[in-house]
Amino acid sequence: MDRQTVTIYDVAREAGVSMATVSRVVNGNPNVKPSTRKKVEEVIKQLNYQPNAVARGLASKKTTTVGVIIPDVTNLYYSSLARGIDDVASIYKYNIILTNTDENLEKEILVLKDLLTKQVDGVIYMGHHISDELHAQLESVPTPLVLAGSIDQKGILPSVNIDYGAAMKDSLDILFENGNEKIGFVYRSVDEEIDSQVRYGAYKEAHQDHGLPVDDNLVFTSSNSYKDGQNIYDQLISNGATAAIFSDDEAAVGFLNAAHDNGLQVPEKFEIIVSNNSKLVNMTRPQLSTVLQPLYDIGAVSMRLLTKMMNNDEVEDKEIVLPHTIKKWGTTK
């Protein structure tokens, strides 16, 4: 018999039991005689029966699937988060539907609506920018939802992240202590709250704490591309910067290689700290000093929080902030 055509009815007929009994066996219901369970399991194996997850979901009102909305599947930052999500999902027997939005608002909303039509049991959203329109959509989601590596400035949506402002200040303290007074800040977009509000706000506060003015000529927005990092090299150097903090690792690699091509010694003449602790930090020479974000743990804890919410377990804190440290590799003195 073709595996694709095998149904619960076929299993019930071959085993000489009701479809309800087969369903109980498939779903692990203990109210089945051991001898009957054994007979049904043997028929399932013989026919190579694959239970229909959608049909099971309709019966149990659960699909055991979780939708994960990711802005860019090629970005190592997000892929590290996704790995933690997937590992914990496997432990709790959930399947993942991974969606890519290309950081496009309209696509994010369409993807969210599409996941809901698939009746996912929960949603995890990643991304550094949540517009008012998207926030309204996320807030109205009828299923449990958690932000991973994202912040909700309104304090409504459950989230797991680090203290991005504190991490920025810690990075700046190191650079100030090393004698730098003109420190650049390269971030992705004015639309991204983590960068333009939290990190930039901490950047200004840290300068004030050290009695130094903020030079806006040292603050740049860029995409997360390697090429942008290369292009920013001339602008930072011409404005007198002796150090820089990058919110994205790939752009920092572009800058580092441009520095090498122009004979600028790192860290002797220029220091760099990055923010994401992606795999890239270990692939450069010298290795990039970085904020040690526990990316895998952020994803894993997000999924664990979501499982509790999906099971209606009591959750004491829906805004979880994980610890961070600064790892001084080869791009700081």
Buried (B, 14 or more C-beta within 10 A) or exposed (E): EEEEEBBBEBBBEBBEBEBEBBBBBBEEEEEBEEEBBEBBBEBBEEBEBEBEEEEBBEEEEBBBBBBBBBBBEEBBBBBBBBBBBBEBBEEBEBBBBBBBBEBEBEBBBEBBEEBBEEBBBBBBBBBBBBEEEBBEBBEEBEBBBBBBBBBBEEEEBBBBBBBBBBBBBBBBBBBBEBEBBBBBBBBBBEBBBBBBBBBBEBBBBBBEEEEBEBBEBBBBBBBBBBEBBBBBBEBBBEBEBBBBBBBBBBBBBBBBBBBBEEEBEBBEEBBBBBBBBBEBBEEBEBBBBBBBBBBBBBBBBBBBBBBBBBEEEEEEEBBBBBEBBBBBBBBBB
